[in-house]
Amino acid sequence: MKDDLLKIDLHVHSAYSEDAKGLPKEIIKYAIKKGLNGLSITDHNSVKGSLEAMKIKTKDFIIIPGIEISTREGHLIALGIKRDIERGLPVEETIELIVDEGGIPIVPHLFRTGTGLKRKNLDRIKDKVPAIEVFNSCSMSRSNRAIERIARELGLGGTGGSDAHEPSFVGYGYTTMDNTDLSIDSLLSEIERKRTWGYGEIIPIKTRGKRMIKSVVQFFERGLKRI
């Protein structure tokens, strides 16, 4: 990997996600400290955190608007949109709505229990998405490696994200882009052209364990309904 590539965390949650904490201002501060060139706050079914982040003035740092949408079959990330998209719709219909809004659909944490798309779902939409998340800091290393192989097999681009639910873990995963133009349109074009890939390090197992326990508790608090 070249040292001069842009590094952008394309999967971050803020306090606008019910299972996360940290305001956008704090998240951006951590991201800059870690040497990132930008990020996308992709809260669950809400663009509020992303829009708040875009109001914060930063130098040589880009905020790409985004959201993580709960489709009927699993989660999708939408980059480049500034409006909420209805949750609970079929994945194909959700992709159509993302594209209608001028956004780009990306498949995060493929196969994850409860929230990840299954292979049969991916096969149905593989021609409608330019990239899948090949590195997620909250996934096991072997899962990331398996998803990398699938992306290459299907000829798709890759993205990386921390999937951080608290500011201190922002930047553990990131997407690399060989681009010097820090504009939203230019960076989204790189993803559309399948010219990006994901890298990073796994979040400590202790932290992932605590998050898993919290997710189970919240699942029951919601009446056995997933995010």
Kinemage of the C-alpha trace (Angstrom):
@kinemage 1
@onewidth
@group {chain A} dominant
@subgroup {mainchain}
@vectorlist {calphas} color= white
{ca met a 1} P 0.000 0.000 0.000
{ca lys a 2} L 1.373 3.413 -0.983
{ca asp a 3} L 2.065 5.832 1.845
{ca asp a 4} L 0.555 8.821 0.022
{ca leu a 5} L -2.944 7.379 -0.401
{ca leu a 6} L -5.870 9.143 1.216
{ca lys a 7} L -7.268 7.342 4.263
{ca ile a 8} L -10.961 7.790 4.989
{ca asp a 9} L -13.025 5.918 7.571
{ca leu a 10} L -16.319 5.214 5.801
{ca his a 11} L -18.195 3.540 8.655
{ca val a 12} L -18.508 5.500 11.907
{ca his a 13} L -21.375 5.810 14.389
{ca ser a 14} L -22.141 8.773 16.627
{ca ala a 15} L -24.556 9.464 19.476
{ca tyr a 16} L -27.278 9.684 16.812
{ca ser a 17} L -27.128 5.877 16.693
{ca glu a 18} L -28.895 4.355 19.674
{ca asp a 19} L -26.029 1.948 20.325
{ca ala a 20} L -23.182 4.474 20.091
{ca lys a 21} L -21.779 7.528 21.830
{ca gly a 22} L -19.771 10.586 20.888
{ca leu a 23} L -20.809 13.781 19.156
{ca pro a 24} L -19.615 14.468 15.593
{ca lys a 25} L -17.247 17.218 16.776
{ca glu a 26} L -15.468 14.793 19.104
{ca ile a 27} L -15.334 12.089 16.432
{ca ile a 28} L -13.742 14.449 13.914
{ca lys a 29} L -11.167 15.513 16.498
{ca tyr a 30} L -10.095 11.898 17.005
{ca ala a 31} L -10.017 11.237 13.259
{ca ile a 32} L -7.721 14.184 12.572
{ca lys a 33} L -5.469 13.200 15.473
{ca lys a 34} L -5.107 9.728 13.929
{ca gly a 35} L -4.037 11.177 10.605
{ca leu a 36} L -7.165 10.435 8.601
{ca asn a 37} L -8.069 12.600 5.614
{ca gly a 38} L -11.799 12.279 6.162
{ca leu a 39} L -14.687 10.157 7.361
{ca ser a 40} L -18.355 9.398 6.940
{ca ile a 41} L -20.667 9.225 9.918
{ca thr a 42} L -23.089 6.453 9.009
{ca asp a 43} L -25.593 6.313 11.841
{ca his a 44} L -28.326 3.727 11.907
{ca asn a 45} L -31.248 4.957 9.795
{ca ser a 46} L -30.466 8.633 10.380
{ca val a 47} L -28.431 11.270 8.569
{ca lys a 48} L -28.555 13.686 11.527
{ca gly a 49} L -25.043 12.940 12.762
{ca ser a 50} L -23.650 13.144 9.262
{ca leu a 51} L -25.298 16.497 8.560
{ca glu a 52} L -24.075 17.892 11.881
{ca ala a 53} L -20.531 16.790 11.028
{ca met a 54} L -20.702 18.590 7.679
{ca lys a 55} L -21.317 21.896 9.488
{ca ile a 56} L -18.011 21.636 11.337
{ca lys a 57} L -15.277 23.565 9.567
{ca thr a 58} L -12.027 21.654 9.143
{ca lys a 59} L -8.929 22.226 7.027
{ca asp a 60} L -7.805 19.524 4.608
{ca phe a 61} L -10.372 17.096 6.000
{ca ile a 62} L -13.486 15.861 4.192
{ca ile a 63} L -16.853 14.765 5.559
{ca ile a 64} L -18.820 12.494 3.242
{ca pro a 65} L -22.522 12.358 4.133
{ca gly a 66} L -23.775 8.881 4.875
{ca ile a 67} L -26.183 6.550 6.638
{ca glu a 68} L -26.432 2.854 7.493
{ca ile a 69} L -29.851 1.587 6.482
{ca ser a 70} L -31.589 -1.479 7.893
{ca thr a 71} L -33.086 -3.275 4.891
{ca arg a 72} L -35.289 -6.333 5.127
{ca glu a 73} L -32.327 -8.603 4.395
{ca gly a 74} L -29.540 -6.766 6.210
{ca his a 75} L -27.686 -3.471 6.452
{ca leu a 76} L -26.570 -1.214 3.608
{ca ile a 77} L -24.387 1.883 3.770
{ca ala a 78} L -25.394 4.795 1.570
{ca leu a 79} L -22.769 7.463 0.869
{ca gly a 80} L -23.471 10.862 -0.620
{ca ile a 81} L -27.071 11.275 0.551
{ca lys a 82} L -28.512 13.860 2.935
{ca arg a 83} L -31.980 12.460 3.529
{ca asp a 84} L -33.182 9.485 5.537
{ca ile a 85} L -34.328 6.432 3.606
{ca glu a 86} L -37.109 4.255 4.947
{ca arg a 87} L -35.908 1.217 6.832
{ca gly a 88} L -37.269 -2.308 6.434
{ca leu a 89} L -37.601 -2.286 2.659
{ca pro a 90} L -36.232 -5.033 0.391
{ca val a 91} L -32.544 -4.537 -0.353
{ca glu a 92} L -33.146 -4.015 -4.092
{ca glu a 93} L -35.711 -1.289 -3.441
{ca thr a 94} L -33.408 0.365 -0.923
{ca ile a 95} L -30.621 0.474 -3.504
{ca glu a 96} L -32.965 2.120 -6.000
{ca leu a 97} L -33.866 4.804 -3.462
{ca ile a 98} L -30.184 5.424 -2.664
{ca val a 99} L -29.353 5.862 -6.337
{ca asp a 100} L -32.392 8.121 -6.835
{ca glu a 101} L -30.961 10.362 -4.100
{ca gly a 102} L -27.639 10.499 -5.938
{ca gly a 103} L -25.942 8.202 -3.459
{ca ile a 104} L -23.741 5.126 -3.654
{ca pro a 105} L -24.749 1.840 -1.982
{ca ile a 106} L -22.087 -0.226 -0.217
{ca val a 107} L -22.519 -3.592 1.500
{ca pro a 108} L -21.038 -3.551 5.043
{ca his a 109} L -20.054 -6.508 7.269
{ca leu a 110} L -21.258 -9.203 4.882
{ca phe a 111} L -22.563 -12.362 6.640
{ca arg a 112} L -22.700 -10.768 10.121
{ca thr a 113} L -25.350 -12.510 12.199
{ca gly a 114} L -28.587 -10.559 12.214
{ca thr a 115} L -27.387 -7.493 10.313
{ca gly a 116} L -25.249 -8.691 7.411
{ca leu a 117} L -26.501 -9.649 3.981
{ca lys a 118} L -26.198 -13.303 3.051
{ca arg a 119} L -24.354 -14.491 -0.073
{ca lys a 120} L -27.613 -15.151 -1.931
{ca asn a 121} L -28.646 -11.523 -1.340
{ca leu a 122} L -25.268 -10.251 -2.515
{ca asp a 123} L -25.515 -12.316 -5.693
{ca arg a 124} L -28.840 -10.582 -6.465
{ca ile a 125} L -27.378 -7.085 -6.155
{ca lys a 126} L -23.744 -7.542 -7.202
{ca asp a 127} L -24.317 -5.556 -10.407
{ca lys a 128} L -25.972 -2.697 -8.481
{ca val a 129} L -23.233 -1.961 -5.951
{ca pro a 130} L -19.684 -0.826 -6.776
{ca ala a 131} L -18.082 -2.011 -3.554
{ca ile a 132} L -18.397 -4.112 -0.438
{ca glu a 133} L -16.745 -3.466 2.906
{ca val a 134} L -13.674 -5.696 2.829
{ca phe a 135} L -12.341 -4.506 6.182
{ca asn a 136} L -14.459 -3.880 9.263
{ca ser a 137} L -12.617 -3.357 12.537
{ca cys a 138} L -15.394 -5.024 14.520
{ca ser a 139} L -15.286 -8.225 12.451
{ca met a 140} L -12.965 -11.166 12.871
{ca ser a 141} L -9.843 -11.204 10.695
{ca arg a 142} L -10.915 -14.403 8.955
{ca ser a 143} L -14.284 -12.831 8.072
{ca asn a 144} L -12.560 -9.836 6.520
{ca arg a 145} L -10.252 -12.103 4.523
{ca ala a 146} L -13.203 -14.144 3.242
{ca ile a 147} L -15.027 -10.987 2.171
{ca glu a 148} L -11.893 -9.729 0.414
{ca arg a 149} L -11.851 -12.916 -1.644
{ca ile a 150} L -15.505 -12.481 -2.571
{ca ala a 151} L -14.967 -8.868 -3.642
{ca arg a 152} L -12.105 -9.893 -5.921
{ca glu a 153} L -14.099 -12.848 -7.239
{ca leu a 154} L -16.995 -10.554 -8.185
{ca gly a 155} L -14.779 -7.774 -9.513
{ca leu a 156} L -16.017 -5.282 -6.929
{ca gly a 157} L -14.182 -2.471 -5.222
{ca gly a 158} L -13.549 -2.523 -1.496
{ca thr a 159} L -14.010 -0.131 1.390
{ca gly a 160} L -12.826 -0.117 4.968
{ca gly a 161} L -14.373 1.272 8.107
{ca ser a 162} L -13.898 1.111 11.841
{ca asp a 163} L -17.601 0.607 12.562
{ca ala a 164} L -16.629 2.587 15.661
{ca his a 165} L -19.355 3.161 18.233
{ca glu a 166} L -17.216 5.441 20.359
{ca pro a 167} L -14.775 8.140 19.198
{ca ser a 168} L -11.552 6.556 20.424
{ca phe a 169} L -11.853 3.731 17.885
{ca val a 170} L -12.356 5.903 14.822
{ca gly a 171} L -9.708 5.134 12.211
{ca tyr a 172} L -9.120 1.518 13.189
{ca gly a 173} L -10.500 0.755 9.719
{ca tyr a 174} L -10.212 2.972 6.669
{ca thr a 175} L -10.627 3.157 2.909
{ca thr a 176} L -7.660 4.062 0.729
{ca met a 177} L -7.991 6.277 -2.333
{ca asp a 178} L -5.313 7.323 -4.811
{ca asn a 179} L -6.627 10.852 -5.220
{ca thr a 180} L -5.525 14.374 -4.357
{ca asp a 181} L -8.939 16.011 -4.775
{ca leu a 182} L -10.618 16.239 -1.368
{ca ser a 183} L -14.111 16.791 -2.711
{ca ile a 184} L -17.141 14.604 -2.113
{ca asp a 185} L -17.888 14.102 -5.800
{ca ser a 186} L -14.304 13.143 -6.629
{ca leu a 187} L -14.023 10.637 -3.791
{ca leu a 188} L -17.393 9.059 -4.503
{ca ser a 189} L -16.311 8.729 -8.113
{ca glu a 190} L -13.301 6.693 -6.973
{ca ile a 191} L -15.656 4.281 -5.208
{ca glu a 192} L -17.970 4.084 -8.214
{ca arg a 193} L -14.995 3.271 -10.426
{ca lys a 194} L -14.000 0.438 -8.060
{ca arg a 195} L -10.621 2.014 -7.338
{ca thr a 196} L -10.678 1.807 -3.531
{ca trp a 197} L -9.794 -0.808 -0.922
{ca gly a 198} L -10.059 -1.285 2.832
{ca tyr a 199} L -7.398 -1.833 5.501
{ca gly a 200} L -6.905 -1.431 9.228
{ca glu a 201} L -6.647 -3.239 12.530
{ca ile a 202} L -9.195 -5.109 14.596
{ca ile a 203} L -10.704 -3.368 17.624
{ca pro a 204} L -9.572 -5.082 20.883
{ca ile a 205} L -11.578 -8.212 21.700
{ca lys a 206} L -12.518 -6.851 25.135
{ca thr a 207} L -14.184 -3.826 23.552
{ca arg a 208} L -15.948 -5.961 20.950
{ca gly a 209} L -17.180 -8.272 23.717
{ca lys a 210} L -18.674 -5.370 25.685
{ca arg a 211} L -20.374 -4.086 22.566
{ca met a 212} L -21.800 -7.529 21.825
{ca ile a 213} L -23.277 -7.773 25.324
{ca lys a 214} L -24.749 -4.286 24.984
{ca ser a 215} L -26.260 -5.208 21.606
{ca val a 216} L -27.947 -8.274 23.086
{ca val a 217} L -29.377 -6.239 25.975
{ca gln a 218} L -30.702 -3.571 23.614
{ca phe a 219} L -32.160 -6.260 21.353
{ca phe a 220} L -34.344 -7.471 24.210
{ca glu a 221} L -35.149 -3.909 25.299
{ca arg a 222} L -36.468 -3.247 21.789
{ca gly a 223} L -38.773 -6.236 22.045
{ca leu a 224} L -36.608 -8.639 20.005
{ca lys a 225} L -36.284 -6.126 17.167
{ca arg a 226} L -32.931 -5.543 15.480
{ca ile a 227} L -31.550 -2.118 14.673
